[in-house]
Amino acid sequence: YPALYYGNTPFYGQSPFYHSGASGESAVLDFVLPDAVALSGKVTNQAADPVYNIDVNVEEFDSGEGLVGTRTAPDGSYRLYVMPGLDYRVRVDAWQMPQYLNQYYVQAYTWQEATRIVGVPVPANKQINNIDLVIGGPAYLDGKVTDHNGVGIAGMQVRALDMATYSTPFPGAETDANGNFHLALPPNRQFKV
């Protein structure tokens, strides 16, 4: 079944508020769960090895609202159940694995470049299979921020503006006590820093 908020909606912003009663009072909330669409695939690295225990999340395509997530199995596979009739994008969140970058299906580093997974009409078998992601590692940019006397400045934020999307979708870096920074960026792209 798909994940739903009260009010039978997958969207946080469309869910009505529930106001709890006084101490000791109880209330009833009923949910009617529709049939779900199973969305599945596999996450591998560039050497075709399965990537185990990495986060896979599904967002509604137009709003970007997160709908549901899971982690991959030892063979890199995942299966999520989503609300039928919506369009989706799938994202791998590599926050716990710094050797990889966050990526969208298919081979995209930003949500603007993500491939739309069409959920309308609902497939007859209620399955969308082979949403496979091949994830890779970052390129690195190292540098130093100094004052006019050459003294390193701690605590400065360094960000990279992606020239393909004119956004800063990648984590920035903060300079250390000596003014040094280390940025992990997608390879083979142009940035302004």
N, C-alpha and C positions, 0 to 999 in steps of 0.2 A: 504494500500500500504506500501511497505517497505521503510525505510529511505535510501536514496541514495545521494551520492556526485555527483557533476557535472562529466559527463563522464559515467553516469549510472553504478556506482560501489558502493558497500557498504563499500569499503575500502578507508580510508583516503589517504593512501600511493599510491593508484592507480589512484587517481583523478588528472586530469591535472590542472595546475594553470590557473586561469582566471586573466588576466591583465586588469585593468580598464583603460579607455581612459582618455582623457584630460577633464578638468572641462566643464560640459555642454554636453558632448558627452554621447550617450546611446548605449547600445549593447543588443543583444538578446541571451539568453541561453535557449535551449530547453531540456527538460527532457522527456524520455519515460519510464513510470513506468510499470514494469512487475507485473503480478499477484503476490500476496504475500501468504505466508503460515502463518496462524494464530497459534500462540503458546500460550497456556493458561494453567492456573493452579490456585492453591490456596496456600497462605502462612498462616500457623497456628503455634502457639507455642506448647510446649510440653504438655500442658493441653488441646490441641485441640481447643483452642480459636482462631478465626481469628485475624490476625495482620493487622491492617488498616494503610494505608499511609506509608508503607515501600517501599523503592526502590527495583525494580526488573530489572536486566539488562541481556541482551543477548550478548554473545561474540561469535565470530567465533572460533570454537574449536581449530584449529591448530595454528592460529596466535595470538589468544587472543584479537584481536581487538574488541573493543566495537562497537556493531551495533545499538542497540536501547534500550531504557529503559522506564519504567513507574512506577507508584505507585499503590499499592493495593487499592481496593475499600473497603467500610466498612465491607463486608463479607469476606475479605482477598483474593478475586479473582483478577486476572490480565489477560490481553490479549495484546499481542504484535504481530506486523506484521513484518515478516522477509523475506529476499530474499530467494527464493526457490533454492534448489540444494546445500546448504551448510550444514555442521554439526555445531552444536551449543553447548554451555554450558550456563546454567542459574545460575545467582548469585543474592543473596539477600544482599544488602548493608545496614547494620544496623547502619551506622555512626550517624544518628540522634536519635537512640534509644539504649543507652548504656546498657540496660538490655538484649540485644541480641548480638550475634556475627554474622559477615558476614559468609554466608554459600553458598555452591554450591549444585546443584542438583546432586545426592541424598545423603544427610547427609554427605557432605564433607566440610572440612574447608579450603582446598587449591585447586588451579586450577589443580594441578597435580592429585588430587584424584577425580575430577569432572567426572560425567558420561557424555559420548558423546551422544548427542541427534542427531540421524541420520536424515538428511533432504534429502538424496538421496536414493531411488527415491522419488520424490515429492509425498506425499500422494494424492490419487485421490480426496479426499474431501478438500484438501489444508488446513488441520488442524492437529496440533499435540497437543493433549489434555492431561490433568492430569499430567502436570509437576508440581507436588505439592511439597512444601518444608515445613518441620517441623523444626523450628529454636529454638535454646535453648540459655540459658544464659551462661556466662563465669564462669570459676574458677578464683580465684584471687591469685596473688603473691605479697606480700608486703615486703619491705626490706629497707635497708639504705646503702648508700655508704659513707665511711669515709676515712680520711687520716690516716696516721700511728699514729697520736695522738688522734684518735677517734672523730675528728671534721667533721661534715657532710659537704659534697661537693655538692654545688648547680650546676644545669645545666648539669649533667652527663646523657648520653643516656644509657638506659638499654633496651636490646633487648633479645628475646628468640628465639633460633635456634630450629626449629621443627625437631626432630630426624626422623620422618616418611618421610620427604621430603628434609631434609638438606637445609632448606631455612628459611627465617624470614618473613613469609607472614602476621604476626599479628602485629598490632601497638605496638610500644615500649612505653617507658615512660621516662620522664625527671625528674631528682631528683629536689625536691623543695629546698627552702632556707636552710633546715636542712639536706639535703641529702636523704630524704625519697622518695621512689617510690612506685607506685601501678600499677601493670600490670594486664590486663584482658586477659585470655588465654582460649582456648578450654579445656573442661574438659577431663580427662582420657587420656592424651597424655604425652610423654616424651619430655623434652626440655633441652638444655644447655643454661645457662643465662650468 
